[in-house]
Amino acid sequence: MPVIFKHGSKLNRWVQAYSLEELFSKALDSMNRLLHPDLCEQKRHSDCCLRVQLRAENSQGLLEDFLSEVLAQTYIQRAVFCYVIFDELDAETLIAHIYGRWYQNLETEVYSVKCKSTQRAAGTEQYQAGLVFEV
């Protein structure tokens, strides 16, 4: 059963990982679980593939731009992009292929995504990011 959120609601998510690749993949998974929780759980082929190339001043801007681009393509292609393969990823550059599965309906419509912070956790080797999804 779909979860009903009041328009303009903001959902906060916290993501931690040991690498930028893992951080970006986990952030993508977090967004997908809002859009269509079960679609990416199924083991099957992807229906579409797109190349994404982005540059930003820092990893926070890059993560926000990446999720925003994937979200835009979700509505344009009518596909939830379940996984990503990075050709290049550092704090300022991302080149990747995203693989999606077509959907009939989304569980939750996400209107925008913001990245509060992307940093190394103090005293650890983990990256962490605070994400805010407007639904």
Residue frames relative to the residue before (quaternion, step in Angstrom):
aa qw qx qy qz dx dy dz
M 1.0000 0.0000 0.0000 0.0000 0.00 0.00 0.00
P 0.4887 -0.6771 0.4630 0.2970 3.60 -0.85 0.92
V 0.3746 -0.6862 0.5753 0.2403 3.53 -1.14 0.70
I 0.2646 -0.7739 0.5593 0.1350 3.58 -0.81 1.02
F 0.0583 -0.7712 0.6338 0.0067 3.55 -0.82 1.07
K 0.5116 -0.5989 0.5122 0.3423 3.54 -1.15 0.61
H 0.5385 -0.6215 0.4558 0.3406 3.60 -0.93 0.91
G 0.7687 0.3069 -0.2549 0.4999 3.53 -0.89 0.94
S 0.4293 0.6847 -0.4758 0.3471 3.59 1.26 0.13
K 0.2169 -0.7590 0.5995 0.1323 3.54 -1.17 0.62
L 0.1370 -0.7782 0.6107 0.0508 3.52 -0.89 1.03
N 0.2329 -0.7807 0.5699 0.1072 3.55 -0.80 1.04
R 0.0322 -0.7707 0.6363 -0.0031 3.54 -1.06 0.84
W 0.1995 -0.7543 0.6164 0.1061 3.53 -1.15 0.73
V 0.0747 -0.8029 0.5914 -0.0027 3.59 -0.80 1.03
Q 0.0450 -0.7838 0.6193 0.0097 3.57 -1.00 0.89
A 0.0821 0.7904 -0.6001 0.0910 3.56 -1.09 0.75
Y 0.5166 -0.6575 0.4669 0.2878 3.55 -1.31 0.36
S 0.7738 0.1715 -0.1306 0.5956 3.61 1.26 -0.08
L 0.6308 -0.5149 0.4045 0.4164 3.57 -1.26 0.29
E 0.6211 0.5461 -0.3464 0.4429 3.61 0.98 -0.79
E 0.6789 0.4744 -0.2877 0.4810 3.56 0.89 -0.91
L 0.6293 0.5410 -0.3323 0.4482 3.60 1.00 -0.79
F 0.6830 0.4756 -0.2844 0.4758 3.58 0.87 -0.96
S 0.6471 0.5143 -0.3169 0.4652 3.61 1.00 -0.79
K 0.6709 0.4838 -0.2995 0.4756 3.60 0.96 -0.84
A 0.6215 0.5267 -0.3401 0.4698 3.60 1.06 -0.70
L 0.6289 0.5214 -0.3201 0.4798 3.58 1.03 -0.81
D 0.6530 0.5108 -0.3055 0.4684 3.58 0.94 -0.88
S 0.6316 0.5362 -0.3298 0.4525 3.59 1.00 -0.79
M 0.6589 0.4878 -0.3029 0.4860 3.59 0.98 -0.83
N 0.6551 0.5287 -0.3134 0.4394 3.59 0.94 -0.88
R 0.6372 0.5339 -0.3307 0.4468 3.59 1.03 -0.73
L 0.6210 0.4951 -0.3393 0.5040 3.58 1.22 -0.39
L 0.6914 0.5072 -0.2820 0.4304 3.57 0.84 -1.01
H 0.7776 -0.1451 0.1744 0.5864 3.58 0.76 -1.06
P 0.2797 -0.8433 0.4282 0.1650 3.60 0.27 1.28
D 0.7695 0.4005 -0.2074 0.4521 3.61 0.91 -0.80
L 0.5391 0.6827 -0.3989 0.2902 3.58 1.10 -0.56
C 0.7448 0.4031 -0.2320 0.4784 3.59 0.86 -0.87
E 0.5340 0.6174 -0.4055 0.4115 3.59 1.26 -0.11
Q 0.6295 0.5545 -0.3306 0.4324 3.56 1.10 -0.69
K 0.3276 -0.7304 0.5656 0.1982 3.55 -0.95 0.90
R 0.3883 0.6772 -0.5526 0.2921 3.55 -0.45 1.24
H 0.7185 -0.4551 0.3083 0.4262 3.53 -1.29 0.10
S 0.4492 -0.6220 0.5431 0.3411 3.54 -1.31 0.16
D 0.4262 -0.7185 0.5010 0.2258 3.55 -1.15 0.70
C 0.8074 0.0442 -0.0163 0.5881 3.59 1.16 -0.47
C 0.1544 -0.7640 0.6223 0.0718 3.52 -1.28 0.50
L 0.0287 -0.7915 0.6105 -0.0036 3.58 -0.98 0.89
R 0.3600 -0.6953 0.5768 0.2330 3.54 -1.21 0.58
V 0.1162 -0.7773 0.6173 0.0347 3.54 -0.96 0.94
Q 0.0197 0.7797 -0.6243 0.0427 3.56 -0.90 0.98
L 0.0818 0.8126 -0.5630 0.1267 3.56 -0.59 1.22
R 0.1019 -0.7441 0.6545 0.0865 3.53 -1.34 0.49
A 0.0351 0.7826 -0.6201 0.0423 3.54 -1.11 0.74
E 0.6470 -0.5422 0.3763 0.3818 3.56 -1.28 0.23
N 0.8048 -0.0044 0.0362 0.5924 3.58 1.14 -0.62
S 0.7072 -0.4798 0.3112 0.4156 3.57 -1.28 0.22
Q 0.5918 0.5620 -0.3698 0.4440 3.61 1.11 -0.58
G 0.6854 0.4653 -0.2758 0.4875 3.59 0.87 -0.94
L 0.6410 0.5334 -0.3194 0.4501 3.56 1.04 -0.78
L 0.6563 0.4971 -0.3119 0.4743 3.59 0.95 -0.83
E 0.6544 0.5042 -0.3107 0.4701 3.59 0.94 -0.85
D 0.6629 0.4942 -0.3031 0.4738 3.60 0.94 -0.86
F 0.6364 0.5342 -0.3230 0.4531 3.57 1.01 -0.82
L 0.6976 0.4581 -0.2797 0.4746 3.59 0.79 -0.98
S 0.6362 0.5247 -0.3278 0.4609 3.60 1.04 -0.73
E 0.6520 0.5034 -0.3102 0.4746 3.59 1.00 -0.81
V 0.6502 0.4959 -0.3156 0.4814 3.59 0.94 -0.85
L 0.6404 0.5199 -0.3281 0.4604 3.61 0.97 -0.81
A 0.6434 0.5090 -0.3245 0.4708 3.61 0.93 -0.84
Q 0.6853 0.4766 -0.2855 0.4709 3.58 0.90 -0.89
T 0.5432 0.6023 -0.3957 0.4308 3.59 1.17 -0.50
Y 0.7266 0.4132 -0.2412 0.4931 3.59 0.89 -0.91
I 0.6400 0.5237 -0.3323 0.4535 3.61 1.00 -0.71
Q 0.7768 0.3532 -0.1674 0.4937 3.58 0.83 -1.03
R 0.2903 -0.7546 0.5125 0.2892 3.60 1.30 -0.36
A 0.5542 0.5638 -0.3989 0.4647 3.53 0.94 1.03
V 0.3076 -0.6909 0.6194 0.2106 3.54 -1.15 0.71
F 0.2870 -0.7814 0.5345 0.1459 3.57 -0.66 1.13
C 0.2411 -0.8554 0.4521 0.0756 3.50 -0.06 1.42
Y 0.8246 0.0008 -0.0030 0.5657 3.57 0.99 -0.58
V 0.2685 -0.7555 0.5893 0.0994 3.47 -1.34 0.51
I 0.1289 -0.7383 0.6549 0.0971 3.54 -1.18 0.68
F 0.2672 -0.7917 0.5362 0.1194 3.55 -0.64 1.17
D 0.2674 -0.7282 0.6110 0.1577 3.54 -0.95 0.96
E 0.7737 -0.0538 0.0575 0.6287 3.56 1.14 -0.75
L 0.1419 0.7742 -0.6080 0.1045 3.55 -0.97 0.88
D 0.1807 0.7194 -0.6593 0.1233 3.52 -0.90 1.07
A 0.7818 -0.3705 0.2190 0.4511 3.60 -1.23 -0.10
E 0.7908 0.3052 -0.1527 0.5081 3.62 1.17 -0.46
T 0.7783 0.3000 -0.1379 0.5340 3.62 1.18 -0.41
L 0.0010 -0.7745 0.6324 -0.0122 3.53 -1.08 0.84
I 0.0662 0.7314 -0.6769 0.0486 3.53 -0.97 0.97
A 0.1757 0.8028 -0.5382 0.1871 3.56 -0.57 1.14
H 0.3092 -0.6803 0.6201 0.2389 3.50 -1.41 0.16
I 0.1531 -0.7742 0.6089 0.0802 3.55 -0.92 0.96
Y 0.2126 -0.7879 0.5739 0.0680 3.53 -1.00 0.93
G 0.0881 -0.8489 0.5208 -0.0178 3.53 -0.67 1.16
R 0.2646 -0.7119 0.6273 0.1724 3.47 -1.41 0.34
W 0.4733 -0.6888 0.4745 0.2764 3.54 -0.88 0.99
Y 0.1602 -0.7784 0.6018 0.0792 3.54 -1.18 0.66
Q 0.4455 -0.6468 0.5466 0.2905 3.53 -1.32 0.37
N 0.7852 -0.0454 0.0842 0.6119 3.55 0.90 -1.02
L 0.3677 -0.6988 0.5635 0.2428 3.53 -1.19 0.57
E 0.5140 -0.6278 0.4861 0.3245 3.56 -1.15 0.62
T 0.7882 0.0401 0.0239 0.6136 3.56 0.97 -0.94
E 0.2941 -0.7297 0.5841 0.1996 3.57 -0.95 0.82
V 0.1675 -0.7650 0.6182 0.0673 3.53 -0.78 1.11
Y 0.2671 -0.8041 0.5159 0.1261 3.57 -0.67 1.10
S 0.7962 -0.0876 0.0661 0.5950 3.57 1.06 -0.64
V 0.1881 -0.7544 0.6168 0.1225 3.50 -1.34 0.31
K 0.0826 -0.7714 0.6301 0.0323 3.55 -1.05 0.85
C 0.2760 -0.7338 0.5994 0.1615 3.51 -1.16 0.67
K 0.3261 -0.7728 0.5139 0.1800 3.57 -0.50 1.18
S 0.7857 -0.1608 0.1357 0.5818 3.55 0.93 -0.87
T 0.0576 -0.7348 0.6723 0.0690 3.51 -1.30 0.48
Q 0.2305 0.7810 -0.5384 0.2169 3.55 -0.46 1.18
R 0.5419 -0.5493 0.5023 0.3903 3.50 -1.34 0.08
A 0.4623 -0.6666 0.5075 0.2904 3.56 -0.93 0.89
A 0.5347 -0.6498 0.4365 0.3182 3.57 -0.90 0.93
G 0.8466 0.1638 -0.1427 0.4859 3.54 -0.89 1.00
T 0.7131 0.3610 -0.2551 0.5442 3.60 1.24 0.16
E 0.4824 -0.6399 0.5018 0.3257 3.52 -1.31 0.01
Q 0.4945 0.6728 -0.4200 0.3554 3.56 1.24 0.28
Y 0.3518 -0.6551 0.6235 0.2415 3.48 -1.31 0.61
Q 0.0430 -0.7849 0.6165 0.0454 3.54 -1.20 0.49
A 0.0628 -0.7922 0.6069 0.0132 3.54 -1.16 0.65
G 0.2549 -0.7276 0.6182 0.1532 3.52 -1.12 0.79
L 0.0941 -0.8078 0.5819 0.0080 3.57 -0.71 1.11
V 0.1142 -0.7665 0.6289 0.0618 3.56 -1.11 0.78
F 0.1167 -0.7907 0.6004 0.0257 3.55 -0.67 1.18
E 0.2230 -0.7489 0.6078 0.1414 3.57 -0.87 0.97
V 0.0589 -0.8160 0.5746 -0.0217 3.55 -0.67 1.16
